[in-house]
Amino acid sequence: MTPPYQPQIRAATIKDAPEIAILAERTFVETFIDGFGIPYPPDDLAAFKADVFAEDITRERLADADHIWEVAVIDDRIVAFSEIGPASMPHPDLRPEHAELKRLYVAGEAQGLGLGRTLLERALARMDERPGPQWLSVWSGNDKAQRLYRHYGFDKAGEYEFPVGSWRDHEFIFRRG
């Protein structure tokens, strides 16, 4: 990417599935393995990638009318995306009709451009259209993301173990509203 950056934010389409799947997997690895140094066992990581980041799985999620996706594009490449959908975390107050920020991923080379914040604000505006509180989960060791979500009115409402294969990440459940 060469300055000046001309990001475009738009709704994701089914045609974006291959690029989103690759970006999601790459960003997960950059963040949690390269960045935070989580030592996922290779078999667990491979199973997680197949269950979550496969192109066909991404295509199915993109086609699901209950999920809303947006992408940030620079130089004809998707460099960030957000996904919101029905809430599904293990919390006694959570209901499927509530909105959950499922994912907000920004490629390493696009961080610092404000795309994550822009996508978050747009996702929150869409989440405001649904009844009840809004939800998201964040890895317990990601203090930067927790500070960001608190800035937008989220508070810790619980904890759970997020499966990455048979490995379990300690996650915080955040709620707003």
N, C-alpha and C positions, 0 to 999 in steps of 0.2 A: 504494500500500500504506500503510495506516495502522496504527500500532502499536496493540495488541500483535500481532506477527506470529505466525500460527499455521501454520507450514509443515507440509505433509504430504509424506512421502516414500513413493512407491509405484512398483510396476512400471508401465512404460509399456505402452500398448496400441496397436493399429493405429489406433484412433480419435484418438490423439494426434498422428498423422503431420502434419497441417496445421500445428498449433501448434508442434511441435518443428522442423519445416522452417523456419518463419519465425524462430523464436528462434535456431536455429543460424546462419542467414545473418546476422541482426542482430548476434549476439554476435561472430561472426567479424569483421565490419566494425568494430564498436566496439573490438575488441581489437587487430587487426593494422593496420587502416588509420587509424582515429581515434586509437588509443592509441599504437601503435608507429610510425606514419607510413610503413608500407611502401608504396612507390609502384607497386602492381600496375598494369600496363597495362590499360585498360578491357576489351579483348577477352579477355585472359587471365582477368581477374576474372569476366567474364560466363560464360566457358566453365567455370570452376571452380564457380561457383554452380550452373550447370545440371547439372553432373556430380555434385555432392556434396549440395547443399541442396534439390534439387527434391522436391516432395511425394511423387511416385511412387517416387523413389529412397529416401527416408526410410521410406516404407511397406514397401518390399522389405526393407530392413535390419531394421525392426521385426518383420517376419514370419519372419526367419531365426532358427531355433531355436538356432544357434550364437552368437547375439548376445544379450546381456543388457542391458536398458535400465532405468534408473530415472529418475523425474522428481521434482522438488521443486515443489510447488504451494502458492501463497499466493493467497487470495481467488479461488479457482477459475481461476487462471492458472498455466501452467507457467512457472517463472522460472529453472529450471536442469535439467540432465540429465546422465547419464553413460551411456556405451556401452562394453561390453567384448565382446571376441570373439577369434577365433583370431588368433594373432600372424602378421603379414604383412610386417614391415619387412625391408629388405635387410641381414641380419647372418648370418654363417656359423654361429653357434650357435643361431639361432632356428629353432623347429619350429612347424608349424601347430597342434599340440596344446597349445602354450604359450598363456597368456592375454596379451592386450594391452589396455591401456586405450586405446580408440580415440578417445574424446572425453569431455571434461568441460567443459561450458560453463555459465556463470552469467551471467545478464543483468546489465547494469550497475546497475540499480536494486535488485538483490538481493545485490550483493556486500557483504561485510562482515557478513553475517548468519550465517556459518558453514555455509552450504549446500554450498559447494564441498568443504569439509573433510569434512562428513558424507557426501556422495555418494562422495568418494574413499575414505573408510574402508569404506563398504559395498561399493564395487567391489573393493577389495583383499581383503576377506573372501571375496567370490565367486571372485576370481582364485585365492585359496589352495586352492580346491577342484580346480583343474586341475593336472596334473603339470608339473614343470619350473619354470624361472624365469618371472618376470613382466616384461612389456615395456611401454614407452610411448615416444612421441617428443615432444620439446618444441623449440620454435623456439629457435635458438641465442642470440637476443637477449632471451629471456624469463627474466631472472635470478630473478625472484620465484617463478615456477613451478619452476625448477630447484632453488631452495632448499627449497621445499615437498616436492618429490619426494625430495630427499636426506634430509630429515627422516624420511621413511617408508621409508628403507633402499634407495632406488634409487641407482645409480651410473652414470656415463656409460660406455657400452660401445661407442660408435661414432658415426658421423656419416653423413648422407646428404642428398641433395638432394630435397626434397619438391616435387612439381609443383603449381603453381597456374596452370593453363593451360600456356603454354610458359615462364613465369617459374619460377624455382627458389628455394625457401626453404631456407636452410642449417639443417638439423635435427640435434639430438642424439638418439641412441638411448640410452635409460636401461633398465637391467636391475636386478631385485631377485631375489635367490635364486640 
